[in-house]
Amino acid sequence: MTSKLVLPTPGKADVEVVIVADPDGHEVCFVGDEGFRDLSKTDPDSEKSLDAAIDKDKSDEWHKKQAARGIQH
């Protein structure tokens, strides 16, 4: 088990977390309510931002080239 950690998220709320290991060795992370709620707010511009990022990265061109070569993803 870790002590309570504060994970900074620049420009947003810092998040308090405690991480424990279960008997199978998996990590379980408990997150403070206040920071989680602040980081979980809906961004009304998220779809526009995502579309702009996709247009900028030109991944659609990459997929078309892959399809032309007979490779499907």
mmCIF file of the N, C-alpha and C atoms, coordinates in Angstrom:
data_MODEL
# 
_entry.id   MODEL 
# 
loop_
_atom_site.group_PDB 
_atom_site.id 
_atom_site.type_symbol 
_atom_site.label_atom_id 
_atom_site.label_alt_id 
_atom_site.label_comp_id 
_atom_site.label_asym_id 
_atom_site.label_entity_id 
_atom_site.label_seq_id 
_atom_site.pdbx_PDB_ins_code 
_atom_site.Cartn_x 
_atom_site.Cartn_y 
_atom_site.Cartn_z 
_atom_site.occupancy 
_atom_site.B_iso_or_equiv 
_atom_site.pdbx_formal_charge 
_atom_site.auth_seq_id 
_atom_site.auth_comp_id 
_atom_site.auth_asym_id 
_atom_site.auth_atom_id 
_atom_site.pdbx_PDB_model_num 
ATOM 1   N N  . MET A 1 1  ? 0.853   -1.180  0.000   1.00 0.00 ? 1  MET A N  1 
ATOM 2   C CA . MET A 1 1  ? 0.000   0.000   0.000   1.00 0.00 ? 1  MET A CA 1 
ATOM 3   C C  . MET A 1 1  ? 0.891   1.232   0.000   1.00 0.00 ? 1  MET A C  1 
ATOM 4   N N  . THR A 1 2  ? 0.479   2.253   -0.752  1.00 0.00 ? 2  THR A N  1 
ATOM 5   C CA . THR A 1 2  ? 1.205   3.517   -0.745  1.00 0.00 ? 2  THR A CA 1 
ATOM 6   C C  . THR A 1 2  ? 0.528   4.469   0.226   1.00 0.00 ? 2  THR A C  1 
ATOM 7   N N  . SER A 1 3  ? 1.265   5.447   0.665   1.00 0.00 ? 3  SER A N  1 
ATOM 8   C CA . SER A 1 3  ? 0.659   6.541   1.416   1.00 0.00 ? 3  SER A CA 1 
ATOM 9   C C  . SER A 1 3  ? -0.153  7.352   0.428   1.00 0.00 ? 3  SER A C  1 
ATOM 10  N N  . LYS A 1 4  ? -0.961  8.246   0.940   1.00 0.00 ? 4  LYS A N  1 
ATOM 11  C CA . LYS A 1 4  ? -1.740  9.107   0.049   1.00 0.00 ? 4  LYS A CA 1 
ATOM 12  C C  . LYS A 1 4  ? -0.766  9.928   -0.791  1.00 0.00 ? 4  LYS A C  1 
ATOM 13  N N  . LEU A 1 5  ? -0.979  9.905   -2.101  1.00 0.00 ? 5  LEU A N  1 
ATOM 14  C CA . LEU A 1 5  ? -0.172  10.669  -3.047  1.00 0.00 ? 5  LEU A CA 1 
ATOM 15  C C  . LEU A 1 5  ? -1.032  11.767  -3.648  1.00 0.00 ? 5  LEU A C  1 
ATOM 16  N N  . VAL A 1 6  ? -0.389  12.836  -4.037  1.00 0.00 ? 6  VAL A N  1 
ATOM 17  C CA . VAL A 1 6  ? -1.090  13.884  -4.772  1.00 0.00 ? 6  VAL A CA 1 
ATOM 18  C C  . VAL A 1 6  ? -0.502  13.902  -6.175  1.00 0.00 ? 6  VAL A C  1 
ATOM 19  N N  . LEU A 1 7  ? -1.353  13.636  -7.150  1.00 0.00 ? 7  LEU A N  1 
ATOM 20  C CA . LEU A 1 7  ? -0.935  13.636  -8.547  1.00 0.00 ? 7  LEU A CA 1 
ATOM 21  C C  . LEU A 1 7  ? -1.321  14.972  -9.169  1.00 0.00 ? 7  LEU A C  1 
ATOM 22  N N  . PRO A 1 8  ? -0.329  15.758  -9.564  1.00 0.00 ? 8  PRO A N  1 
ATOM 23  C CA . PRO A 1 8  ? -0.651  17.050  -10.167 1.00 0.00 ? 8  PRO A CA 1 
ATOM 24  C C  . PRO A 1 8  ? -1.158  16.875  -11.598 1.00 0.00 ? 8  PRO A C  1 
ATOM 25  N N  . THR A 1 9  ? -2.140  17.650  -11.952 1.00 0.00 ? 9  THR A N  1 
ATOM 26  C CA . THR A 1 9  ? -2.625  17.696  -13.331 1.00 0.00 ? 9  THR A CA 1 
ATOM 27  C C  . THR A 1 9  ? -2.619  19.169  -13.732 1.00 0.00 ? 9  THR A C  1 
ATOM 28  N N  . PRO A 1 10 ? -1.549  19.625  -14.383 1.00 0.00 ? 10 PRO A N  1 
ATOM 29  C CA . PRO A 1 10 ? -1.377  21.043  -14.705 1.00 0.00 ? 10 PRO A CA 1 
ATOM 30  C C  . PRO A 1 10 ? -2.601  21.659  -15.369 1.00 0.00 ? 10 PRO A C  1 
ATOM 31  N N  . GLY A 1 11 ? -3.013  22.779  -14.833 1.00 0.00 ? 11 GLY A N  1 
ATOM 32  C CA . GLY A 1 11 ? -4.166  23.489  -15.373 1.00 0.00 ? 11 GLY A CA 1 
ATOM 33  C C  . GLY A 1 11 ? -5.489  22.957  -14.869 1.00 0.00 ? 11 GLY A C  1 
ATOM 34  N N  . LYS A 1 12 ? -5.440  21.897  -14.060 1.00 0.00 ? 12 LYS A N  1 
ATOM 35  C CA . LYS A 1 12 ? -6.666  21.297  -13.522 1.00 0.00 ? 12 LYS A CA 1 
ATOM 36  C C  . LYS A 1 12 ? -6.446  20.998  -12.045 1.00 0.00 ? 12 LYS A C  1 
ATOM 37  N N  . ALA A 1 13 ? -7.389  20.317  -11.448 1.00 0.00 ? 13 ALA A N  1 
ATOM 38  C CA . ALA A 1 13 ? -7.278  19.973  -10.035 1.00 0.00 ? 13 ALA A CA 1 
ATOM 39  C C  . ALA A 1 13 ? -6.227  18.893  -9.824  1.00 0.00 ? 13 ALA A C  1 
ATOM 40  N N  . ASP A 1 14 ? -5.497  19.005  -8.713  1.00 0.00 ? 14 ASP A N  1 
ATOM 41  C CA . ASP A 1 14 ? -4.619  17.907  -8.314  1.00 0.00 ? 14 ASP A CA 1 
ATOM 42  C C  . ASP A 1 14 ? -5.501  16.791  -7.762  1.00 0.00 ? 14 ASP A C  1 
ATOM 43  N N  . VAL A 1 15 ? -5.056  15.557  -7.887  1.00 0.00 ? 15 VAL A N  1 
ATOM 44  C CA . VAL A 1 15 ? -5.865  14.417  -7.471  1.00 0.00 ? 15 VAL A CA 1 
ATOM 45  C C  . VAL A 1 15 ? -5.134  13.654  -6.370  1.00 0.00 ? 15 VAL A C  1 
ATOM 46  N N  . GLU A 1 16 ? -5.846  13.384  -5.277  1.00 0.00 ? 16 GLU A N  1 
ATOM 47  C CA . GLU A 1 16 ? -5.300  12.569  -4.197  1.00 0.00 ? 16 GLU A CA 1 
ATOM 48  C C  . GLU A 1 16 ? -5.628  11.111  -4.475  1.00 0.00 ? 16 GLU A C  1 
ATOM 49  N N  . VAL A 1 17 ? -4.647  10.232  -4.352  1.00 0.00 ? 17 VAL A N  1 
ATOM 50  C CA . VAL A 1 17 ? -4.862  8.811   -4.607  1.00 0.00 ? 17 VAL A CA 1 
ATOM 51  C C  . VAL A 1 17 ? -4.155  7.970   -3.553  1.00 0.00 ? 17 VAL A C  1 
ATOM 52  N N  . VAL A 1 18 ? -4.688  6.779   -3.335  1.00 0.00 ? 18 VAL A N  1 
ATOM 53  C CA . VAL A 1 18 ? -4.040  5.735   -2.543  1.00 0.00 ? 18 VAL A CA 1 
ATOM 54  C C  . VAL A 1 18 ? -4.074  4.484   -3.402  1.00 0.00 ? 18 VAL A C  1 
ATOM 55  N N  . ILE A 1 19 ? -2.933  3.819   -3.548  1.00 0.00 ? 19 ILE A N  1 
ATOM 56  C CA . ILE A 1 19 ? -2.851  2.627   -4.389  1.00 0.00 ? 19 ILE A CA 1 
ATOM 57  C C  . ILE A 1 19 ? -2.524  1.436   -3.496  1.00 0.00 ? 19 ILE A C  1 
ATOM 58  N N  . VAL A 1 20 ? -3.328  0.378   -3.630  1.00 0.00 ? 20 VAL A N  1 
ATOM 59  C CA . VAL A 1 20 ? -3.098  -0.856  -2.873  1.00 0.00 ? 20 VAL A CA 1 
ATOM 60  C C  . VAL A 1 20 ? -3.034  -2.029  -3.849  1.00 0.00 ? 20 VAL A C  1 
ATOM 61  N N  . ALA A 1 21 ? -2.378  -3.107  -3.415  1.00 0.00 ? 21 ALA A N  1 
ATOM 62  C CA . ALA A 1 21 ? -2.318  -4.326  -4.226  1.00 0.00 ? 21 ALA A CA 1 
ATOM 63  C C  . ALA A 1 21 ? -3.299  -5.333  -3.648  1.00 0.00 ? 21 ALA A C  1 
ATOM 64  N N  . ASP A 1 22 ? -4.056  -5.993  -4.536  1.00 0.00 ? 22 ASP A N  1 
ATOM 65  C CA . ASP A 1 22 ? -4.958  -7.037  -4.063  1.00 0.00 ? 22 ASP A CA 1 
ATOM 66  C C  . ASP A 1 22 ? -4.171  -8.344  -3.954  1.00 0.00 ? 22 ASP A C  1 
ATOM 67  N N  . PRO A 1 23 ? -4.779  -9.395  -3.409  1.00 0.00 ? 23 PRO A N  1 
ATOM 68  C CA . PRO A 1 23 ? -4.064  -10.666 -3.222  1.00 0.00 ? 23 PRO A CA 1 
ATOM 69  C C  . PRO A 1 23 ? -3.519  -11.273 -4.518  1.00 0.00 ? 23 PRO A C  1 
ATOM 70  N N  . ASP A 1 24 ? -4.095  -10.896 -5.672  1.00 0.00 ? 24 ASP A N  1 
ATOM 71  C CA . ASP A 1 24 ? -3.626  -11.420 -6.954  1.00 0.00 ? 24 ASP A CA 1 
ATOM 72  C C  . ASP A 1 24 ? -2.534  -10.550 -7.570  1.00 0.00 ? 24 ASP A C  1 
ATOM 73  N N  . GLY A 1 25 ? -2.134  -9.491  -6.860  1.00 0.00 ? 25 GLY A N  1 
ATOM 74  C CA . GLY A 1 25 ? -1.084  -8.625  -7.356  1.00 0.00 ? 25 GLY A CA 1 
ATOM 75  C C  . GLY A 1 25 ? -1.560  -7.485  -8.241  1.00 0.00 ? 25 GLY A C  1 
ATOM 76  N N  . HIS A 1 26 ? -2.873  -7.354  -8.401  1.00 0.00 ? 26 HIS A N  1 
ATOM 77  C CA . HIS A 1 26 ? -3.405  -6.234  -9.184  1.00 0.00 ? 26 HIS A CA 1 
ATOM 78  C C  . HIS A 1 26 ? -3.383  -4.983  -8.321  1.00 0.00 ? 26 HIS A C  1 
ATOM 79  N N  . GLU A 1 27 ? -3.191  -3.852  -8.935  1.00 0.00 ? 27 GLU A N  1 
ATOM 80  C CA . GLU A 1 27 ? -3.226  -2.594  -8.207  1.00 0.00 ? 27 GLU A CA 1 
ATOM 81  C C  . GLU A 1 27 ? -4.623  -2.008  -8.254  1.00 0.00 ? 27 GLU A C  1 
ATOM 82  N N  . VAL A 1 28 ? -5.064  -1.508  -7.111  1.00 0.00 ? 28 VAL A N  1 
ATOM 83  C CA . VAL A 1 28 ? -6.357  -0.842  -7.003  1.00 0.00 ? 28 VAL A CA 1 
ATOM 84  C C  . VAL A 1 28 ? -6.065  0.587   -6.570  1.00 0.00 ? 28 VAL A C  1 
ATOM 85  N N  . CYS A 1 29 ? -6.607  1.544   -7.302  1.00 0.00 ? 29 CYS A N  1 
ATOM 86  C CA . CYS A 1 29 ? -6.345  2.949   -7.024  1.00 0.00 ? 29 CYS A CA 1 
ATOM 87  C C  . CYS A 1 29 ? -7.626  3.609   -6.522  1.00 0.00 ? 29 CYS A C  1 
ATOM 88  N N  . PHE A 1 30 ? -7.562  4.172   -5.322  1.00 0.00 ? 30 PHE A N  1 
ATOM 89  C CA . PHE A 1 30 ? -8.668  4.944   -4.771  1.00 0.00 ? 30 PHE A CA 1 
ATOM 90  C C  . PHE A 1 30 ? -8.371  6.413   -5.014  1.00 0.00 ? 30 PHE A C  1 
ATOM 91  N N  . VAL A 1 31 ? -9.345  7.113   -5.591  1.00 0.00 ? 31 VAL A N  1 
ATOM 92  C CA . VAL A 1 31 ? -9.145  8.501   -6.014  1.00 0.00 ? 31 VAL A CA 1 
ATOM 93  C C  . VAL A 1 31 ? -10.034 9.407   -5.175  1.00 0.00 ? 31 VAL A C  1 
ATOM 94  N N  . GLY A 1 32 ? -9.455  10.525  -4.725  1.00 0.00 ? 32 GLY A N  1 
ATOM 95  C CA . GLY A 1 32 ? -10.218 11.499  -3.941  1.00 0.00 ? 32 GLY A CA 1 
ATOM 96  C C  . GLY A 1 32 ? -11.381 12.064  -4.734  1.00 0.00 ? 32 GLY A C  1 
ATOM 97  N N  . ASP A 1 33 ? -12.489 12.255  -4.056  1.00 0.00 ? 33 ASP A N  1 
ATOM 98  C CA . ASP A 1 33 ? -13.735 12.678  -4.696  1.00 0.00 ? 33 ASP A CA 1 
ATOM 99  C C  . ASP A 1 33 ? -13.630 14.056  -5.348  1.00 0.00 ? 33 ASP A C  1 
ATOM 100 N N  . GLU A 1 34 ? -13.076 15.021  -4.649  1.00 0.00 ? 34 GLU A N  1 
ATOM 101 C CA . GLU A 1 34 ? -13.064 16.387  -5.162  1.00 0.00 ? 34 GLU A CA 1 
ATOM 102 C C  . GLU A 1 34 ? -12.271 16.500  -6.466  1.00 0.00 ? 34 GLU A C  1 
ATOM 103 N N  . GLY A 1 35 ? -11.041 15.996  -6.466  1.00 0.00 ? 35 GLY A N  1 
ATOM 104 C CA . GLY A 1 35 ? -10.230 16.054  -7.681  1.00 0.00 ? 35 GLY A CA 1 
ATOM 105 C C  . GLY A 1 35 ? -10.838 15.253  -8.815  1.00 0.00 ? 35 GLY A C  1 
ATOM 106 N N  . PHE A 1 36 ? -11.393 14.065  -8.488  1.00 0.00 ? 36 PHE A N  1 
ATOM 107 C CA . PHE A 1 36 ? -12.008 13.226  -9.514  1.00 0.00 ? 36 PHE A CA 1 
ATOM 108 C C  . PHE A 1 36 ? -13.175 13.943  -10.174 1.00 0.00 ? 36 PHE A C  1 
ATOM 109 N N  . ARG A 1 37 ? -14.024 14.556  -9.351  1.00 0.00 ? 37 ARG A N  1 
ATOM 110 C CA . ARG A 1 37 ? -15.188 15.254  -9.920  1.00 0.00 ? 37 ARG A CA 1 
ATOM 111 C C  . ARG A 1 37 ? -14.759 16.424  -10.806 1.00 0.00 ? 37 ARG A C  1 
ATOM 112 N N  . ASP A 1 38 ? -13.705 17.147  -10.390 1.00 0.00 ? 38 ASP A N  1 
ATOM 113 C CA . ASP A 1 38 ? -13.240 18.260  -11.200 1.00 0.00 ? 38 ASP A CA 1 
ATOM 114 C C  . ASP A 1 38 ? -12.698 17.765  -12.542 1.00 0.00 ? 38 ASP A C  1 
ATOM 115 N N  . LEU A 1 39 ? -11.936 16.673  -12.523 1.00 0.00 ? 39 LEU A N  1 
ATOM 116 C CA . LEU A 1 39 ? -11.357 16.146  -13.757 1.00 0.00 ? 39 LEU A CA 1 
ATOM 117 C C  . LEU A 1 39 ? -12.388 15.425  -14.628 1.00 0.00 ? 39 LEU A C  1 
ATOM 118 N N  . SER A 1 40 ? -13.528 15.065  -14.048 1.00 0.00 ? 40 SER A N  1 
ATOM 119 C CA . SER A 1 40 ? -14.548 14.311  -14.781 1.00 0.00 ? 40 SER A CA 1 
ATOM 120 C C  . SER A 1 40 ? -15.612 15.200  -15.413 1.00 0.00 ? 40 SER A C  1 
ATOM 121 N N  . LYS A 1 41 ? -15.462 16.490  -15.296 1.00 0.00 ? 41 LYS A N  1 
ATOM 122 C CA . LYS A 1 41 ? -16.461 17.388  -15.876 1.00 0.00 ? 41 LYS A CA 1 
ATOM 123 C C  . LYS A 1 41 ? -16.498 17.223  -17.393 1.00 0.00 ? 41 LYS A C  1 
ATOM 124 N N  . THR A 1 42 ? -17.667 17.359  -17.945 1.00 0.00 ? 42 THR A N  1 
ATOM 125 C CA . THR A 1 42 ? -17.845 17.274  -19.386 1.00 0.00 ? 42 THR A CA 1 
ATOM 126 C C  . THR A 1 42 ? -17.297 18.534  -20.044 1.00 0.00 ? 42 THR A C  1 
ATOM 127 N N  . ASP A 1 43 ? -16.547 18.349  -21.094 1.00 0.00 ? 43 ASP A N  1 
ATOM 128 C CA . ASP A 1 43 ? -16.012 19.465  -21.867 1.00 0.00 ? 43 ASP A CA 1 
ATOM 129 C C  . ASP A 1 43 ? -16.919 19.659  -23.075 1.00 0.00 ? 43 ASP A C  1 
ATOM 130 N N  . PRO A 1 44 ? -17.653 20.764  -23.128 1.00 0.00 ? 44 PRO A N  1 
ATOM 131 C CA . PRO A 1 44 ? -18.582 20.953  -24.243 1.00 0.00 ? 44 PRO A CA 1 
ATOM 132 C C  . PRO A 1 44 ? -17.896 21.056  -25.601 1.00 0.00 ? 44 PRO A C  1 
ATOM 133 N N  . ASP A 1 45 ? -16.600 21.366  -25.611 1.00 0.00 ? 45 ASP A N  1 
ATOM 134 C CA . ASP A 1 45 ? -15.866 21.488  -26.870 1.00 0.00 ? 45 ASP A CA 1 
ATOM 135 C C  . ASP A 1 45 ? -15.065 20.240  -27.215 1.00 0.00 ? 45 ASP A C  1 
ATOM 136 N N  . SER A 1 46 ? -15.263 19.158  -26.458 1.00 0.00 ? 46 SER A N  1 
ATOM 137 C CA . SER A 1 46 ? -14.421 17.974  -26.645 1.00 0.00 ? 46 SER A CA 1 
ATOM 138 C C  . SER A 1 46 ? -14.546 17.364  -28.043 1.00 0.00 ? 46 SER A C  1 
ATOM 139 N N  . GLU A 1 47 ? -15.740 17.297  -28.578 1.00 0.00 ? 47 GLU A N  1 
ATOM 140 C CA . GLU A 1 47 ? -15.905 16.688  -29.905 1.00 0.00 ? 47 GLU A CA 1 
ATOM 141 C C  . GLU A 1 47 ? -15.195 17.528  -30.971 1.00 0.00 ? 47 GLU A C  1 
ATOM 142 N N  . LYS A 1 48 ? -15.319 18.849  -30.863 1.00 0.00 ? 48 LYS A N  1 
ATOM 143 C CA . LYS A 1 48 ? -14.647 19.740  -31.808 1.00 0.00 ? 48 LYS A CA 1 
ATOM 144 C C  . LYS A 1 48 ? -13.127 19.588  -31.676 1.00 0.00 ? 48 LYS A C  1 
ATOM 145 N N  . SER A 1 49 ? -12.632 19.506  -30.442 1.00 0.00 ? 49 SER A N  1 
ATOM 146 C CA . SER A 1 49 ? -11.192 19.345  -30.213 1.00 0.00 ? 49 SER A CA 1 
ATOM 147 C C  . SER A 1 49 ? -10.688 18.017  -30.769 1.00 0.00 ? 49 SER A C  1 
ATOM 148 N N  . LEU A 1 50 ? -11.456 16.946  -30.566 1.00 0.00 ? 50 LEU A N  1 
ATOM 149 C CA . LEU A 1 50 ? -11.069 15.632  -31.075 1.00 0.00 ? 50 LEU A CA 1 
ATOM 150 C C  . LEU A 1 50 ? -11.031 15.626  -32.598 1.00 0.00 ? 50 LEU A C  1 
ATOM 151 N N  . ASP A 1 51 ? -12.063 16.183  -33.204 1.00 0.00 ? 51 ASP A N  1 
ATOM 152 C CA . ASP A 1 51 ? -12.094 16.245  -34.676 1.00 0.00 ? 51 ASP A CA 1 
ATOM 153 C C  . ASP A 1 51 ? -10.905 17.034  -35.226 1.00 0.00 ? 51 ASP A C  1 
ATOM 154 N N  . ALA A 1 52 ? -10.556 18.136  -34.575 1.00 0.00 ? 52 ALA A N  1 
ATOM 155 C CA . ALA A 1 52 ? -9.422  18.952  -35.025 1.00 0.00 ? 52 ALA A CA 1 
ATOM 156 C C  . ALA A 1 52 ? -8.115  18.169  -34.898 1.00 0.00 ? 52 ALA A C  1 
ATOM 157 N N  . ALA A 1 53 ? -7.964  17.428  -33.805 1.00 0.00 ? 53 ALA A N  1 
ATOM 158 C CA . ALA A 1 53 ? -6.745  16.633  -33.604 1.00 0.00 ? 53 ALA A CA 1 
ATOM 159 C C  . ALA A 1 53 ? -6.638  15.515  -34.633 1.00 0.00 ? 53 ALA A C  1 
ATOM 160 N N  . ILE A 1 54 ? -7.760  14.885  -34.965 1.00 0.00 ? 54 ILE A N  1 
ATOM 161 C CA . ILE A 1 54 ? -7.767  13.817  -35.973 1.00 0.00 ? 54 ILE A CA 1 
ATOM 162 C C  . ILE A 1 54 ? -7.419  14.388  -37.346 1.00 0.00 ? 54 ILE A C  1 
ATOM 163 N N  . ASP A 1 55 ? -7.999  15.542  -37.666 1.00 0.00 ? 55 ASP A N  1 
ATOM 164 C CA . ASP A 1 55 ? -7.670  16.185  -38.951 1.00 0.00 ? 55 ASP A CA 1 
ATOM 165 C C  . ASP A 1 55 ? -6.186  16.537  -39.013 1.00 0.00 ? 55 ASP A C  1 
ATOM 166 N N  . LYS A 1 56 ? -5.646  17.016  -37.923 1.00 0.00 ? 56 LYS A N  1 
ATOM 167 C CA . LYS A 1 56 ? -4.247  17.440  -37.884 1.00 0.00 ? 56 LYS A CA 1 
ATOM 168 C C  . LYS A 1 56 ? -3.282  16.270  -37.994 1.00 0.00 ? 56 LYS A C  1 
ATOM 169 N N  . ASP A 1 57 ? -3.627  15.113  -37.404 1.00 0.00 ? 57 ASP A N  1 
ATOM 170 C CA . ASP A 1 57 ? -2.677  13.986  -37.423 1.00 0.00 ? 57 ASP A CA 1 
ATOM 171 C C  . ASP A 1 57 ? -2.702  13.201  -38.723 1.00 0.00 ? 57 ASP A C  1 
ATOM 172 N N  . LYS A 1 58 ? -3.661  13.487  -39.582 1.00 0.00 ? 58 LYS A N  1 
ATOM 173 C CA . LYS A 1 58 ? -3.758  12.871  -40.910 1.00 0.00 ? 58 LYS A CA 1 
ATOM 174 C C  . LYS A 1 58 ? -3.830  11.341  -40.870 1.00 0.00 ? 58 LYS A C  1 
ATOM 175 N N  . SER A 1 59 ? -4.407  10.819  -39.787 1.00 0.00 ? 59 SER A N  1 
ATOM 176 C CA . SER A 1 59 ? -4.522  9.367   -39.670 1.00 0.00 ? 59 SER A CA 1 
ATOM 177 C C  . SER A 1 59 ? -5.440  8.782   -40.742 1.00 0.00 ? 59 SER A C  1 
ATOM 178 N N  . ASP A 1 60 ? -6.392  9.577   -41.219 1.00 0.00 ? 60 ASP A N  1 
ATOM 179 C CA . ASP A 1 60 ? -7.273  9.063   -42.275 1.00 0.00 ? 60 ASP A CA 1 
ATOM 180 C C  . ASP A 1 60 ? -6.479  8.744   -43.536 1.00 0.00 ? 60 ASP A C  1 
ATOM 181 N N  . GLU A 1 61 ? -5.461  9.558   -43.827 1.00 0.00 ? 61 GLU A N  1 
ATOM 182 C CA . GLU A 1 61 ? -4.603  9.278   -44.983 1.00 0.00 ? 61 GLU A CA 1 
ATOM 183 C C  . GLU A 1 61 ? -3.821  7.977   -44.780 1.00 0.00 ? 61 GLU A C  1 
ATOM 184 N N  . TRP A 1 62 ? -3.326  7.780   -43.577 1.00 0.00 ? 62 TRP A N  1 
ATOM 185 C CA . TRP A 1 62 ? -2.580  6.559   -43.261 1.00 0.00 ? 62 TRP A CA 1 
ATOM 186 C C  . TRP A 1 62 ? -3.467  5.325   -43.448 1.00 0.00 ? 62 TRP A C  1 
ATOM 187 N N  . HIS A 1 63 ? -4.705  5.394   -42.960 1.00 0.00 ? 63 HIS A N  1 
ATOM 188 C CA . HIS A 1 63 ? -5.626  4.261   -43.099 1.00 0.00 ? 63 HIS A CA 1 
ATOM 189 C C  . HIS A 1 63 ? -5.946  3.984   -44.571 1.00 0.00 ? 63 HIS A C  1 
ATOM 190 N N  . LYS A 1 64 ? -6.095  5.030   -45.352 1.00 0.00 ? 64 LYS A N  1 
ATOM 191 C CA . LYS A 1 64 ? -6.368  4.839   -46.790 1.00 0.00 ? 64 LYS A CA 1 
ATOM 192 C C  . LYS A 1 64 ? -5.183  4.153   -47.476 1.00 0.00 ? 64 LYS A C  1 
ATOM 193 N N  . LYS A 1 65 ? -3.960  4.553   -47.119 1.00 0.00 ? 65 LYS A N  1 
ATOM 194 C CA . LYS A 1 65 ? -2.761  3.925   -47.695 1.00 0.00 ? 65 LYS A CA 1 
ATOM 195 C C  . LYS A 1 65 ? -2.676  2.454   -47.297 1.00 0.00 ? 65 LYS A C  1 
ATOM 196 N N  . GLN A 1 66 ? -3.012  2.163   -46.046 1.00 0.00 ? 66 GLN A N  1 
ATOM 197 C CA . GLN A 1 66 ? -2.968  0.794   -45.570 1.00 0.00 ? 66 GLN A CA 1 
ATOM 198 C C  . GLN A 1 66 ? -4.012  -0.040  -46.306 1.00 0.00 ? 66 GLN A C  1 
ATOM 199 N N  . ALA A 1 67 ? -5.194  0.507   -46.496 1.00 0.00 ? 67 ALA A N  1 
ATOM 200 C CA . ALA A 1 67 ? -6.256  -0.212  -47.207 1.00 0.00 ? 67 ALA A CA 1 
ATOM 201 C C  . ALA A 1 67 ? -5.854  -0.478  -48.650 1.00 0.00 ? 67 ALA A C  1 
ATOM 202 N N  . ALA A 1 68 ? -5.181  0.504   -49.261 1.00 0.00 ? 68 ALA A N  1 
ATOM 203 C CA . ALA A 1 68 ? -4.738  0.338   -50.644 1.00 0.00 ? 68 ALA A CA 1 
ATOM 204 C C  . ALA A 1 68 ? -3.701  -0.790  -50.752 1.00 0.00 ? 68 ALA A C  1 
ATOM 205 N N  . ARG A 1 69 ? -2.948  -1.014  -49.693 1.00 0.00 ? 69 ARG A N  1 
ATOM 206 C CA . ARG A 1 69 ? -1.964  -2.082  -49.677 1.00 0.00 ? 69 ARG A CA 1 
ATOM 207 C C  . ARG A 1 69 ? -2.572  -3.408  -49.244 1.00 0.00 ? 69 ARG A C  1 
ATOM 208 N N  . GLY A 1 70 ? -3.887  -3.398  -48.955 1.00 0.00 ? 70 GLY A N  1 
ATOM 209 C CA . GLY A 1 70 ? -4.574  -4.632  -48.550 1.00 0.00 ? 70 GLY A CA 1 
ATOM 210 C C  . GLY A 1 70 ? -4.466  -4.937  -47.067 1.00 0.00 ? 70 GLY A C  1 
ATOM 211 N N  . ILE A 1 71 ? -4.064  -3.954  -46.290 1.00 0.00 ? 71 ILE A N  1 
ATOM 212 C CA . ILE A 1 71 ? -3.943  -4.134  -44.842 1.00 0.00 ? 71 ILE A CA 1 
ATOM 213 C C  . ILE A 1 71 ? -5.133  -3.441  -44.174 1.00 0.00 ? 71 ILE A C  1 
ATOM 214 N N  . GLN A 1 72 ? -5.845  -4.202  -43.373 1.00 0.00 ? 72 GLN A N  1 
ATOM 215 C CA . GLN A 1 72 ? -6.998  -3.644  -42.671 1.00 0.00 ? 72 GLN A CA 1 
ATOM 216 C C  . GLN A 1 72 ? -6.742  -3.595  -41.179 1.00 0.00 ? 72 GLN A C  1 
ATOM 217 N N  . HIS A 1 73 ? -7.175  -2.502  -40.562 1.00 0.00 ? 73 HIS A N  1 
ATOM 218 C CA . HIS A 1 73 ? -7.008  -2.325  -39.117 1.00 0.00 ? 73 HIS A CA 1 
ATOM 219 C C  . HIS A 1 73 ? -8.335  -2.207  -38.433 1.00 0.00 ? 73 HIS A C  1 
# 
